[in-house]
Amino acid sequence: MKQILFIINPASARGTTLRKWTSLAKQLPDLEICEHVTTHAGEATEVTRQALVAGVNRVIAVGGDGTLNEVTNGYFGQDGRAINHAASIGLLPSGTGSDFQRSLRKGNRSDLIETLLNGESNVIDAAAAEFRDLHGERASRFFINIASFGLGGDVSALVNRWRNSLPRWIGGRARFSAAAIAALKQYRNLSVSMKLDDDSSIDINSNLVIVANGRFGGGGMMLAPHAELDDGLLDVIVTDCATRWDVIKELPRIQRGAHLRNPKVSAHRVRAISIRSELPLAIDLDGEMVGYTDARIRVLPSAIRFVN
């Protein structure tokens, strides 16, 4: 019998996730279902890892992209390999950004619950990132959606800093938009050097680089419109010599992925990328600011079995 663990982040969506889950849980059929409500950051990673070792074969993140990222990291052991290749993870979205779900097939809530409980899973890619953490030490982490360097990392830091200070009625997209405007006050291009697939090198002046497995980030912005979750590649979106005003003008077009037409924006597809900068650029992984450059990212093809 399928054993399913739901991991709920009660802080997600400004506290509304737990209330929604409490109501929803009463409607679930009497299956082999367990739940765990987290109490601190990073807990979902350890709970996922322990559950998979114990034989649970499906773990569902109830929350936003940050919760899913923690579950994704728990899917892998300390050696960087999947603990159980037959086990799957899934997402019941309820977060500030909830961007990863936008790259998945659409359906209504009841269909989603049925899929999470009984649906099949498909293998998708993930990525591994090496970087300097907030204390300047070397660190590594997996991600499933998007890594953003520079402006994106600054925006995520502000969104998370404002999590408990802004009124609950201010939604995710508005929070990301306000944070982008605030972060632009400090926007300044830096000399950045990138090595693609350990081969070609690109030198740019930039404060915004995206490395994407999924298409959406920043509260619904289509940052990487051509990214696919299962193609074994990462889409890299690069700005070069883009001014603060350039970024502001592109914000409406980013919503629909039309910013790639801008001559100051280029797109690349890679299996691995290294990024160095003259001064540290902030790094956002799946909506959480985790550290700074220098960094290296590589794709993990068909690494995760995901319920979709």
N, C-alpha and C positions, 0 to 999 in steps of 0.2 A: 504494500500500500504506500502511496505517495505521502511522504512526510513534508509538511510545509511550515516554514517559519516566517512570520511577519515581524519585521523590525520597524518600530514606530519611533520617529523623532518628534517628541512633543513640542519642541521649539520651532518646528518647521511651520511656514506660512503664518508667522507671528502668533503661534499658539493654537491655531484653528485645526491643525492636523489631528491632534489627539481627540478633540471633540467629534470630528467627522469619523474617525476610526471607531470610537466607542459606539456610535450609532450604527456604523456599518457592520461591526463584528457580530452584532445581535442577529443579523440577517444571513450570516454565513451558514452553510450546511454543516452538519456534525461530522467533520472529517478529521484526519490526523493533522490538526492545525494547532500551532503554538504561537504565542506572541511574546515579544520582548519590547518594553518601552525603555529607550535609552535615557541616561541621566547626565552624560557628559560627552564632549567631543572625542571621537576616536573609538567609542565603545562599540559601535555597529561593526567595525572591522574585526575586533576580537570575538564578538558574539557570532558573527558569520563564520569565522574560521573554526571556532569550537563546534558549531553546529554541523558543519560539513565533515569534520573529523568524526563526529559522533554518528553520522549516517543520515542526517537530514539531506534530502535531495532537491529541495527547492527553497530558496530564500527570497522573500519579497521585501523591498525597501518601501516603506510608507513615509513619504516626505518629498524633498526636492532633490536637486542635482547633487548637493553635498552629501545627503544621506545615501544616495545611490553610489557615489564615489567611495564612501566608506565600505559599503557592502562589496563593491568591486575589488577593493584592496583586500578584503577578507576572503575573497574567492581564491586568492593565490597564497601559497605558503611562503615561508621565509626564503625558500630557494627560488622564488619567482615563478613557480609552476602551479598550475591549477591543482587544488587539493583533490578534487574529484571531477574528472572531465565529463562524467555523466550527469552531474548535478547542474542545476540551472538557477539563474537569478532573474528577478523581474522588478517592475516598478509600478506602484500605485501612487501616481503623482499628486503632490500637494505641497508645493514649495514656492519660494519667492520668485524664482525664475522658471523652474520646471522646463528647461530648454531641451533636455535629451528626448523627452516624450514627443517633441515636435518632429523628430526624424523617424518616428515609428509610424506604423499604420494607424489610421484614425478609427475610432469606434466609440460607442456610447459607454457610460459607466457600467451598466449591467453586463454588456459584452466583455468589458475589460476584466471584471471580476471572474466571469466564467473562464476566460482565457488564462488568467493567473492561476486559477485552481486546477483546471483540467486541460489547458491548451498545450500544444506542442511547443518545443523550443527550437531555435535556430542558432548556429554558431555565428558570432560576429567578432570583429576585431576589438582590441584594446590597445593601449600604448603604455610604455614605461618611460618615466621622466627622471633624470638625474639633475640636481640643481643645488644651490646653496640655500639652506633654510633661513628662518628669520634671525638666527643667531650666527649665521655665517658658516655653519658646518655643512659638510657634504651630506646630502639626503637623497632619497629616491622614493618614488610613489607611482602607482598606476593611475591611469584615468581612462574614461570611457567616452567622453564627449569632446571637450575642447580645452586646449591650453592657449592662454593669451599672455603676451609679453608687453610690458610697458603700460600704455593707457588702460588696457583691459584689466591688468592686475591692480592698478590704482583704483579703478571703478569698483571692483569686487571688494577691496579693502574698505571702501567707504560704505557700500551697501551693507556689509556685515557689521560695520561700526554703528550704523544707524538702525540696526535691526530692532532695538528696544526703545529707541527714542522717537521715531516717527509714529504717527497715529496708525492704527491697524487698517483703517479704511484706504490707506494709500497702497495701491497694488504694486506688483512686482515690476511691471514695465515702467511705471512712473518713478519708482525708486531707482531703477537702473538709469533712466534718462536724467534724473536730477544728479545722480552720482557722476555721470559722464560730463555734465556741464561743470560740476564742481572740480572734477579732476583736470579738466582742460585748462584751468587757471595755472596749473603747474606744468603744462605740456611743453616739452622741449625735445627736439630731435637729438639723438646721439649717434655716434659712429658705431655701427653694428656690422659684425662679420658672421656670415652663415656658411656652413659647409653642408651640402646636400648629398646624402648617400655616400659620404666619405669620398666624394669625387669633385664636383664643381663647387666653386666658392662664389659668394655674392657679397659685396660690400655696399652698404646702404647707409643713409641718414634717416633714422626712424625712431618712433616711439610707439609703434603698434605692429606687432607680428602675431598672426594666428596660426596655430597648428591644430588641425581639426580631424576628428574621426566622424563626428556628427555635423549637421549643417547649422544649428542654431546656438546662439549664446547671448548673454547680455539682456535677458528678459524678452526674447522673441526676435532678436535681430538675426537675419540670415547671413551670417558671417562667411560661411563657406558653402555657397549654393550648389556646388557639384560634388560635395563629399558623400561618400557611401560607407555604410557601416561594415560592409563585408567584402571590400575589394582588395584588402591587403595593403592599402596605401593610406598615407596621411595627406590631406590637402593643406598646403602652406599658403597663406594670404599675407602679402608683404606690402607695406607702404614705404615709399621712398621720397623724402623731401616734402612730405605732406605737412602743411601748416595747420595751425589751430583752426583757421577759417575753413580750410579744405575739409577737415573732419566734420565741422558743424554743418557744412553744406551737404555732406554725404549722408548724414544721419537718416533723412527720410528714405534715401535709396537703399541704405543697408537693410532696412526693414524687409525689402523684397529681393535682396541679393543683387541689386543693379550696380553696386559700387565697383564691380570688376571692370566696368567700362572706363573708369577713370585712368588716365595714362600714368598716374602716380601709384597705381595699385597693380600688382602682378600676382599670378597664381602659379603654384608649382605642385607636383605630386611626388612624394618621396616615401622611402621606407625608413629613413633615419635622417635626423638633422641635428647639427650642433650650432649653438648660438652664443656668441661672445659680444660684449659691449664695453665701451670705454668706461662707463659708469654702470652700476647695477640697475637692471630693469626688473620691475616687479613681475612675478609670475602668478597667474591664476590657473588653477586646475579645476575644472568642473565647478566653477563658481566660488572657489575658495582661494584666497591669496595665501600661497604657501612659502614663498621665498623669492630668490633673485637669481639672475644670470651670474656666472656662465651656466649653460644648461645643455643637455643632450637628450633627445627624445627618439625613440624607435617604436615602430609599430609591432604589435604582437598579433599576427594574422590568425583568425579563427580561434582566438584564445578563450572566449567566454561563450557558454551556452545561455542564451537569453530568451525569456518567454515573450513572445510577440504574436 
